[in-house]
Amino acid sequence: MPVPFTLGQIPAGVTTRRSWCNGAWAGRPLRCVVAVPARNEAGRIGRCLDGLERQQTSLPFGVLVLVNDSSDDTFAEVVARGRRRACAPLMVIEAELPAGRCDAGAARCVAMHLASRCLPSDDAAVFTTDADSLPPPHWIASYSVLIHAGYDAVAGLARLLPEDMADIPRSLLQRRMCEERYEACLDALEAWLDPVAHNPWPRHYQASGANLAISVAAMRRVSDLSWPACGEDKWLVRSLEAHDGRVRHDTTLQVQTSGRLFGRARGGMADTMRKRILDPESPCDERLEMLDRAYFRARTRRLLRELHAGHRHREHLETLSSRIRITPGLLAETLEASRFGVAWRAIESLSPRLARQPIKPSQLAAQCARGESLLARLRIPFALSSDLSAVTMP
């Protein structure tokens, strides 16, 4: 049985082989630490570290690289850079994960846990990115402002590095561009139908491990949940939202990331892209459903949110129970959850009307046209670049 990983502790099966830190690591207390899991990234991690060295912030921050199950010189490369440069506080740890959990989810979980142990207070933050990614210069400064303002987490977008674009089939880029357009259409529609005060339009609902920050306090609230082997970034953000965490899905700062088709993480972005190349009609992400269903889902969520908050009366509960095909008693019992996010997740799983039915790529163009026409009738602002070079990746 695979070893469970949680943010709260490192399982006994993780073995630390060696570690190193520069002199700056023992200096003044840190306000945030960037956790970077790395496996066989000796040739790419330099670009990531360059981006972190160029951060324009007065906030004291450190970088923790977890080299896991590598067969190349990633550890030595990070140490060499730290010795020859006057960089930010830097720590690198080489570890082996237990058999059966040598995966991206476990590696990021351990890296973030170790990063949180280096921070002194709950309002400090753990950032995370990938070893093959390049964060923008204001990444730490901007997201730290949001965390300090009371957000539990900030989830940003990740787009492809320009030099990797040539290796990706144009058909795949065009599919992703169409998906992104429909995603933005649904984001705008949901922002109008079910507004969330802390996450206003413009917003998105992607969650990428290449571009994520979370407060130490928020990490503690989900510290006992068992991490998946892949898709850990989306899982973490959805778990926070299920606990009514204040997550800002920021659209302003995008981290550039590798578009390679053969990555290091099983089930990661590279695997997803290869699957879509081999099967062009493979279903879209589960959130991309028919416009009518998306409209119904957002409208229903808003009504249930109001019921949960006590802003609607019993007769609305019975009407809604009929609409989503859940008995009034079961719906009322589910809505008694202290957090709406928990109640909503349960209701989605119980209701046949709310079952996810992702569309196929061949349906995207028609759904985009219908969605944009609806947004125009509702006078909801909506605009998106049609430039392939600006494509973001899920």
C-alpha positions, 0 to 999 in steps of 0.5 A: 500500500502506498505511503500517505503523504500530508503537509503535516509531517514527513513519512518515515519512508523519506530518506535524506541523503545530504543537504547544503545551505549558503551563509545567507540562510542563517541570517534574518528571519524569512517571511516566505520560502519558495519550495522547488521540487527537482528531479533530474533538472541539472540542465534547467534549474539554473533558469529557475534560480536566475528568476528567483535571484531577480525578484524585486522585493524587500521581503526577506525570502529564501529558496528551498530546492528538494532534489528527489530521486535524481540520477543526474547532478542537480544537487551539485549544480544548485550547490555550485551556483550557491557558492559562486553567487551572492544570492538569496538564502538558499537551501538544497536537500537531496532525498529519496522518496519511498517506493511507490511514491516517487511522484510529483505530488509526494515531492511537492508535499515534502518540499512545501512541508520543509519550507513551512518549517523554516518560517516563524509565523502563520502569516508567512507564506510558502511559494512553490514553482517548478524547477523548469519554470521562470517566475516574473520579477514581481512574483514574490512581492505581489503575491506577498501583498495579497497574502498579507491582506488576508488571502489564504492562497494565490493561484496564478497562470503558467504559460509556455516558454517561447523557446519550447513553442516550436516543439509543440504541434500547432493543432495542440496549441490551437486546441488549448487556445480554444479551451482557454477562450471557453474557460474565460467565457465560463469564468466571466459567466460565473463571476456574474451569476455567482460572484465571490467577493474575494475573487472578482472578475477578471479571474480564472480557475486554473491551479498550477504548481508552477505558480502558487503561494499559500499562507502557513496558516492555510497550510495547517488547515489542510495539513492532515489531508492525504496528497495525490500522486499527480494533480496535487496543485489543483487538489490543494487549491480545491481543498482550500476552497472546500474549506472556504479558504480565500483563494485569489486566482490571479491573472496578472502574473504568469510564470513561464514553464517548460513545454517539453513533451517528456517530463519528469512527473508521471501524470503531469502536463507533459503526459497530458499534452502527449495524450492529446496529441495521440488522441485529438478528441480526448475530452477536455477538462471536466470544468469545460461542460456545455454552456447550459449545464455551466449556467445551471451549475453557477446559478444553482451554486449561488442559490445554495450559497444564499440558503447556506447563509440563511438569506433564503427561506424553506420554500426555496430549499424544496424548489432547489431539491426538486431541481437538482433531484435530491430529497429536501431532507438530504439537501437540508442535512447537507447544507448544515455543514459549517462551511459552504465549500464542504456542502457544495462538494457533497451536493455536487457528488449527490446530484445527478443534475450536477454530474460533470460531463466534459465536452470534446474538442469538436464541440468547443467552437460552437460552445464558445460562440454561444457563450460569447453571444450570451455574455454580449446580451448580458453586457458582461465584459469579455476579451481574450488574446488570439495570440498562440504565443500567449497560450497558458497551460492547465 
